[in-house]
Amino acid sequence: MNPALSALFDEPEKRYLQPNELNVLSQYVGSLPERIAVYRQLRDEELTLMQQVADTLQQQFPQESEDLLKRSIQNGLLALRYAAMALLTDDTDLVTRRLQSWLPDMVEAYGTLAIDQALHALLTQQLSRRFTAPQMALLTPGLAAAKAMLNPTHAVATDTTDAPLVGMF
């Protein structure tokens, strides 16, 4: 869950929530029905959505092996699922936490940056066709967090190194 929301529940024995804290909670709770609706639609349309993306990727990258395209599509699917969970929990950092430990290494090892960038663009295009602007506004932060990992200058600090890592989206 979003750390700011989670923090609201940390110390109930000390005090009641302040009006501004209640407003934050109220805004989240008020947006929950729409978040759940978007999540359900993503879940229900995932196969169709990703098949359309996969078909277009095959057309755009006919020179790439099927295994390489499958790897990118599978990674894109996982990134989409993490973005969906981030939408539900209002925790964009969830995407980064879940992807940074493995995705940058996969993209670098298999050299799929161009495919992954195209996949992100196609995925965003497909999502924009399925969801309204307000729904996309809820989903976009998670997708943007995943996309930010594609930037070759995106450095992810880890316990062992400060070397830049390249990831998907």
N, C-alpha and C positions, 0 to 999 in steps of 0.2 A: 504494500500500500504506500501511497505517497507519504514520504517522511513527515511532511507538515501535518497531514491528516492523522497519521499514526501518533505523532507527538501530542495531539489533543487528548489522547486517552492515557497518557503516561502517569499522571499523578492525580487521580480523582479524589484521593484521600486528603489532599491539601486544599483544594478549592473547586468551585464550579467553573465552568467555561465562561470566558468573558464574551460580551456581545460580538466582537469582531471574530472570535474563534467560532462561535455559533454560526456566524454568517458563512465562514469558510466551509464548515460542515454542512450547512444547509444547501449551499451551492453544489457541493459534491453529491449529496443525496438527491437533490433536484435533477441533476444531470444523469443519475444512475439509470433510469428507464431508457433513455436514449443510448447510453453506453451499452447497455445490455442488448438493445435492439440491433445496434451496429455489430456487436460481437456475434450475435446469433446469425445475422445475415452473412458475415464473413465465414463463419463455420459452415453454414449451409451451402454457400456458393464457392467454397474454396476450390473444389475440384474443377469446376467450369472455369473459374477465374484463372487458375494456374495452367490449365490446358491451353487457354487462349494465349497466355504469355509464352508457354513452351512452343507452341506452333509458330508464333512470330519470331521467337529466338532462333529456331531452326532455319527459318527463311533468311534471317539477318546474318547468321553465322554458319553457312553451309560447309565451310572448310573445317569447322571444329568437330571433334569426335562426339558421338552420342553420349559417351560416358562423361565427358567434360561438361556438356550441356546439362545432363542429369544432375551432376554434382552442384552446379550453380542453381538449378531449379530447386533442388532439395534444400540448399542453404537459404534461398530466397523464401521458400515456404516456411522454414523455421523462423526466419526474421519476421515474416508476416504474422506468425502465431505469437511471437514475443511482442510485436507491436499491438496486437489485439489484446493481449493480457495487460500491457501498459495502459491501453485505453480503458480497460475495465477497472484497473486499480488506480488510475490517474498517477502513474509512476513511470515517467519517461526513462528514468535512469535504469529501470529494469532491463530495457533493451540493451543498453551498453554493458551492464553487469553480466548479462547472459551471453552476449556475443563476443566480447573482447577476449575471453579466455581461449577461444578456439577458431573463430571465423577469420580473423586477420591472417593467421598462420596458414589456413586452408587456401585462402585466396592467393597468398604469396606463393605457396608451394606449387599450386596448380596453374598459376598465371591466368586467372579468370577475371581480372579487373574489368576489362572491356565488356565481357559478357555480363558481369554483375551490374555494371552501370546501366547497360541496356535493359537488363531485367528490371531494375528499379524503375526506370522511366516507363517501361511497358506496364508494370504493376500499378504504378501511380495513375497512369492513363486509364486502365481498366477500373480501378477503384473510383476514379472521378466520374465514370459513366454510371456506376451503381449507387453511389451515395450522394446525398445532397451536400451543399457547401457546409452547413453546420455539422453534419456527420463527419465530413472530411476534416473539419477543424478539430474534431475529437481524435481522429485517427492519425493525422499528420505529425504530431510531435513524436510518436513512436517510430514512424517511418523515417522522419528526419534524423532521429538519433541513429538509426541503422545506416542511413545514407552518409552521415558524417564520417563514418568509419571508412568510406571509400576514398576519402581525400588522402592522397599519398603523403601529405605533410601532417596528417592526423597522428599525433603522438599519444600513445596510451601508456601511462606510467604503471609499471608493474613492480613487484617486489624485487625482481632480479635485474631489470634493465629499464632504461629510459629511451630505448631505441624506438623510432617511429614504426608503427605497424600499419599495414594496409588491410582493410576489411571490405565487406560487402555492403552495398547501399550507401 
